[in-house]
Amino acid sequence: MSFTKGVMIGSLITAGTLMMYSESIDENKKKVMKKGRQLVKRIKTAM
C-alpha cells in the first residue's frame, strides 16, 4: 500500500514540476525550483 502511495505522490510531484518548468523555460528556473521544493515539503508534512 505504501509503495503505490509513494509512486502516485512521486508521479504527481514530477508532473507538477514539469508543468511549472515548461511554462517558464529559461525565465525563472530558480523560482520554479524553489516552488517545487516548497511543494515537496508541504506534501511531506501532510503525510
Rosetta blueprint (number, residue, H / E / L):
1 M L
2 S H
3 F H
4 T H
5 K H
6 G H
7 V H
8 M H
9 I H
10 G H
11 S H
12 L H
13 I H
14 T H
15 A H
16 G H
17 T H
18 L H
19 M H
20 M H
21 Y H
22 S H
23 E H
24 S L
25 I L
26 D L
27 E L
28 N L
29 K H
30 K H
31 K H
32 V H
33 M H
34 K H
35 K H
36 G H
37 R H
38 Q H
39 L H
40 V H
41 K H
42 R H
43 I H
44 K H
45 T H
46 A H
47 M L
